[in-house]
Amino acid sequence: MKNTLLLPALAACLLFASCQKPSVSPNADNSTIAGRRGADDAPVPPPSNLPAAVQASFTARYPTATRMEWQAEDGNTWKVKFFVGTVRWKAFFRADGTFISASLA
């Protein structure tokens, strides 16, 4: 009788253990925690190779944007993910500052 109850209990424990969220782990340089950024996190500075024209165009178009994350798509295109209020957006700009498109991220 004990074996009959032990097997389902063990199976339930394994099922619940496998459903737990993984713990947050540090990134490669151990300076910050990987994962989603919170509203109270320190702002991430833009990359040093971000063209000034792109930064200026973005700031003019989205003056209230917060928590920007910049990424070079190719030699002439930049993607930025950011928040306006609580809504997450992504936008694309050419290196000369020309706006390409934006959508919900």
C-alpha positions as CSV (number, residue, x, y, z in Angstrom):
1,M,0.0,0.0,0.0
2,K,2.9,2.4,0.8
3,N,4.4,1.9,-2.6
4,T,1.1,2.7,-4.3
5,L,1.0,6.1,-2.6
6,L,4.7,6.8,-2.8
7,L,4.9,6.7,-6.6
8,P,2.1,9.3,-7.3
9,A,3.6,11.6,-4.6
10,L,7.0,11.3,-6.1
11,A,5.6,12.0,-9.6
12,A,3.8,15.1,-8.2
13,C,7.0,16.4,-6.6
14,L,8.9,16.0,-9.8
15,L,6.2,17.8,-11.8
16,F,6.1,20.8,-9.5
17,A,9.9,21.0,-9.3
18,S,10.1,21.1,-13.1
19,C,7.5,23.9,-13.3
20,Q,9.5,26.4,-11.2
21,K,11.0,29.4,-12.8
22,P,14.7,29.3,-13.3
23,S,16.7,31.6,-11.0
24,V,18.2,34.7,-12.4
25,S,21.8,34.3,-13.3
26,P,24.5,36.9,-13.8
27,N,25.7,37.7,-17.3
28,A,29.2,36.9,-18.6
29,D,31.0,39.8,-17.0
30,N,29.1,39.5,-13.7
31,S,28.5,43.2,-13.5
32,T,24.7,43.1,-13.8
33,I,21.9,40.6,-13.6
34,A,20.5,39.2,-16.8
35,G,16.8,39.4,-17.5
36,R,14.2,42.0,-17.8
37,R,15.0,45.5,-16.5
38,G,12.8,47.1,-13.9
39,A,11.7,50.7,-13.7
40,D,14.0,51.4,-10.8
41,D,17.1,50.0,-12.6
42,A,19.9,52.4,-13.5
43,P,19.7,53.6,-17.1
44,V,21.9,51.8,-19.7
45,P,24.1,54.2,-21.6
46,P,23.8,54.1,-25.4
47,P,26.6,52.3,-27.2
48,S,29.7,54.4,-27.9
49,N,29.3,53.8,-31.7
50,L,25.7,55.0,-31.8
51,P,25.5,57.8,-34.3
52,A,24.6,61.2,-32.8
53,A,22.0,61.7,-35.6
54,V,20.2,58.5,-34.5
55,Q,20.2,59.6,-30.9
56,A,18.9,63.0,-31.8
57,S,16.2,61.7,-34.0
58,F,15.0,59.2,-31.4
59,T,15.0,61.8,-28.6
60,A,13.0,64.2,-30.8
61,R,10.4,61.5,-31.8
62,Y,10.1,59.9,-28.3
63,P,10.9,62.5,-25.7
64,T,9.3,60.6,-22.8
65,A,10.9,57.2,-23.6
66,T,12.7,55.3,-20.9
67,R,14.8,52.2,-20.5
68,M,16.3,52.3,-24.0
69,E,18.2,49.2,-25.3
70,W,20.2,49.9,-28.5
71,Q,21.3,47.3,-31.0
72,A,23.1,47.7,-34.3
73,E,21.1,45.7,-36.9
74,D,23.6,46.1,-39.7
75,G,26.0,48.8,-40.8
76,N,23.3,51.3,-41.6
77,T,20.3,50.3,-39.3
78,W,19.8,50.7,-35.5
79,K,17.1,49.1,-33.4
80,V,16.0,50.5,-30.1
81,K,13.6,48.9,-27.6
82,F,12.1,51.3,-25.1
83,F,9.2,52.1,-22.9
84,V,6.7,54.9,-23.2
85,G,4.8,54.7,-20.0
86,T,4.2,51.0,-19.4
87,V,4.1,50.1,-23.1
88,R,7.2,48.5,-24.7
89,W,8.1,49.6,-28.2
90,K,10.8,49.0,-30.7
91,A,11.9,51.4,-33.5
92,F,14.3,51.3,-36.3
93,F,16.5,54.2,-37.6
94,R,19.0,54.6,-40.4
95,A,22.5,55.7,-39.4
96,D,21.8,59.2,-40.7
97,G,18.9,59.5,-38.2
98,T,16.1,58.7,-40.7
99,F,13.1,57.1,-38.9
100,I,12.2,53.7,-40.6
101,S,9.4,52.2,-38.5
102,A,8.1,51.5,-35.0
103,S,5.9,48.8,-33.5
104,L,5.0,47.3,-30.1
105,A,7.7,45.0,-28.9
